[in-house]
């Protein structure tokens, strides 16, 4: 049972790695917009999403705000930890085929799965989706900050009387 789960996880990881490198090598030529995107210092939303899928917070770090990805990563890792703990607790109790079978003795009318499995799965998937969406938004926000001037800035310069003057400039 454990060997099958490990084999499935390794197969999914291999597919993600192989497909990720294939996308990077598909187009040997660059369009003008891709060159302009790289030269302007903008962050790619697709790269942020891909990095976030590989490792929580990595996409946010690429997009310039790693702190923004900590909470989704904590939810994702907590969901994963919950699933692992439930799996370890029940490792010899039932075969994999009985995982979704009805068990009236343990759950009155339920399907045999502990509620922690559902909570863990929801947190695991929800944290991952939250992180991916947030990484894309972080990259988008970073790109918008490059194109728009700052809304407030401090200006320091010489005063007419020979001293130093400071001012605050607000843009609306």
N, C-alpha and C positions, 0 to 999 in steps of 0.2 A: 504494500500500500504506500509506504513512504517512498520507495523507489520510483513508483509511478508518478507521485506528486513532484519529486525532484526532477524526474525526466521531463515532465510537463513544463515546469518552471524554466529549466534550461533550454527547452525547445522554444518557448516564447521569447526568452532573452536572446537566443540566437537569431530568431526572425527579426526582432527589433534592431539588433546590431547590424545584420546584413542589409535590411531595408534602409536603415539610416545612412550607411555608406553608399548605397546605390543612389539615393537621392542626391547626395553631394557630388557624384560623378556623372550625373545624367547629362548636364549641359556644359560642354567644354567651352562654349563661347559665352560672352557676357553681354547683356544688353546695356544700353546707355544708362537706364535707370538703376541697374545693379551697381554700376561703377559709381554713379552719383551718390547712391545710398552709402556705399562704403567710404567714399572720400569725405562725406559730410559728417561722419561720426555717428550716424543713426544706428539704432539697434534693430535687428530683425525680429519680428514677432514670432516667425516660424522657428528661428534658432532658440528663442527664449522658451517656446513651448517644448521643443525637442529636448533641451537641456533639463527642463522641469520634469519631463517624463522619465528621464534617466535617473535623476537624483533630486529629491525635494530640495528647494531653496537654490539650486544651481541656476535655474532659469532666471530667478529674481536677481541673483548676484550678477549674471551676465547683463541684465537689463539695468543695473545700477542701483538697486534697492533691496538688498538681501533681507533686511529687517521685515519687509513687507511679506516675505514668504515664510516666516517662522511659524506663525499660527496655523496655516494650512498644513505645513509639514508636521507639526505636533499632532494635529488631528489624524493625519494619514498614518503616522508611525504608531499612534495609540490604537488605531483600528487594526493595524497589522499585528501589534503585540497582543491585542485581545484575541484575535483569531489564532495566533500561535499558542497562547495559554490554553484556550479551549481545546485545541487539537492535542496538546500534550496531556491535558487532564483525561481526555477520552481516547487515548491512543490504543488501548487494547479492548475497549468496551464493546465496540461494534465494528463489523467489516464495512468497507467503503460502500458496498452495495446497499446496506441498510441505513445509510446516512439520511436519505430522504423518505424512508418508509414510515408509515404511521405507527405510532407507539402509544396506545391508550393508557398503558400502565404508568409511564413517566409523565406524559403530557396529556391532560384530559382533552382528547380530541385534536391535539396538535400533530405536527408532522415529525416529531422526534428530535428536532433541533433545539438546542438551548437558545434562549433569547439573546444571549451574549454573542452568538454567531451572527445574528441579524444586526445587532448594534455594531459589532466589529466590522462587518462587511460594509455597512452604511458609512461608518467613519473612514474606513480604508478607501473606498471609492469616492466618497464625498470630499475627503481631504485632497485626494489626487486631482479631481476635477476642479476644485476650488483653487488649488495651486497652479494648475495649467492656465485657467482663465485669468488668475491674478498676474501670472508672469507675462501673459500677452498684454494685459492692460498696463503693466509696469513699463514694458518696452514702448507701448504707444504713448504713455505719459512722458517718458524720457524723450521720445522723438518730438512731441509737441513742445516740450520745454526748450528744445534746440531752435525751433522755428519761431517761437514767440519771444519777444524781449521780456526781461523781468518786469514784474508789475511794480516793484519798489526797489529803489537803489539809493545808495548814499553817495553823494558827490562831494569830494574834497578838492579844494583848489585855492589859488591865491586870492586874497581879499583886496579891494581897491586901496586900502590904507597900508598895504604891505604885509599884513598878517595872513593867517590861514582861515579860510571860511569853509564851513561844512553845511550841507543841505540834504534834504530828503526829497527825492523825486518819486511821485506816485503816478502810475499810468492806469487809466480806466478803460 
